[in-house]
Amino acid sequence: MGVYFNINPPKYCCHCGWSVNPRRKDFKRHRSMTCYQCGCGFVHIQRNQIEKSVLREFNLFHPEEIE
């Protein structure tokens, strides 16, 4: 059994931080895709589960999240 997240929020690649559009018609069928940016297996995870260093590197922090 896997862990399933709400499909409505955007999902991000855990490697490069690139987001995927959850409205793509194959999104529900596939648990993972190839990330367009870095070519790694695209992991569908919530934004807050991405490592802080990845967020910092790709400037994905909202202003209030920066210490």
For each residue, the residues with C-beta under 8 A, 3 or more apart:
1:
2: 31
3:
4:
5: 9 11 44 45 46
6: 9
7: 22 27 28
8: 22
9: 5 6 22 46 47
10: 19 20 21 22 47
11: 5 19 20 22 42 43 44 45 46
12: 17 18 19 20 45 47 50 60
13: 16 17 18 19 20 35 37 38 40 42 43
14: 43 45 49 50 51 54
15: 35 38 40 43 54
16: 13 35 37 38 40 54 58
17: 12 13 50 54 55 57 58 60
18: 12 13 35 36 37 38 58
19: 10 11 12 13
20: 10 11 12 13 24 27 33 35 42 44
21: 10 24 27
22: 7 8 9 10 11 27
23: 27
24: 20 21 27
25:
26: 29 30 33
27: 7 20 21 22 23 24 30
28: 7
29: 26
30: 26 27 33
31: 2 44
32: 41 42 43 44
33: 20 26 30 41 42
34: 39 40 41 42
35: 13 15 16 18 20 38 39 40 41 42
36: 18
37: 13 16 18
38: 13 15 16 18 35
39: 34 35
40: 13 15 16 34 35
41: 32 33 34 35
42: 11 13 20 32 33 34 35
43: 11 13 14 15 32
44: 5 11 20 31 32
45: 5 11 12 14 49 50
46: 5 9 11 49
47: 9 10 12 50 55 60
48:
49: 14 45 46
50: 12 14 17 45 47 54 55 60
51: 14 54 55
52: 55 56
53: 56 57
54: 14 15 16 17 50 51 57 58 60
55: 17 47 50 51 52 58 60 61 65
56: 52 53 59 61
57: 17 53 54
58: 16 17 18 54 55
59: 56
60: 12 17 47 50 54 55
61: 55 56 65 66
62: 65
63: 66
64:
65: 55 61 62
66: 61 63
67:
